[in-house]
C-alpha cells in the first residue's frame, strides 16, 4: 500500500513525501547531543533538513549534495560505532538524510521508499522497547485509547507506529493537491510540517523515558 501511494505521486511530490517522512525525526536527532567522536556539526544536519523541505531546484539540490559531501568527511564514517538507543535513532536518521541525497543525485523510487520505510521501522523499534520495558509508560492509557479508536486501521501496531502510519497517510493524501513548491511556501505545507513536528516531540518524550528507565 505504501509503495503504491508513493508510485502514484510525481517526482516532486515523492521528494516532498521523503522530506515529510524525515521531518518527525529532525527534533529527536537534534534534541540530544551527538557523540563528539562522530565529528558532526549539528548545524549541517539542520541545514540538510531545511534544504530537503525547500522547493525542488538546481541550486537547492546542489547545496544539499555539497552539504552531504561535507558530512561524509566526518570521523563517524571512518569508525565503528556501538550505539545506544538514542544514538541508533540518530544514526538511522543521518543515514536517511544521506539516502535523500542519493535520490537527488539519481532519482529512483527505491530511495524514497527506503527513507519512508526506515522512519516507519524506527517507530516500530521504539514501540518494541516500550512494550518490553518492565516499567509502565506514563501515557500508556491514552496510547491504548488511541489504538482502540483506530482498531480497524492499525492491526498489531504499537502507538508510535500507528501515529507514524496515520501521519504518513495524511501527508501522502495531502501531497496530491499541494503546490509543487517548498513545504515552507504554503499554508498546507507548513501545516504538514507542524503535524510532523508534534509527532517528533512525542518521539523525544519516549526516548527520554527510555533513557530514564535504563535503555
Secondary structure, 3 states (H helix, E strand, C coil): CHHHHHHCCCHHHHHHHHHHHHHHHHHHHHHCCCCHHHCCCHHHHHHHHHHHHCCCCHHHHHHHHHHHHHHCCCHHHHCCCCCCHHHHHHHHHHHHHHHHHHHHHCCCHHHHHHHHHHHHHHHHHHHHHHHHCCCCCCCHHHHHHHHHHCCCCCCCCCHHHHHHHHHHHHHHHHHCCCCCCCHHHCHHHHHHHHHHHHHHHHHHHHHHHHHHCCC
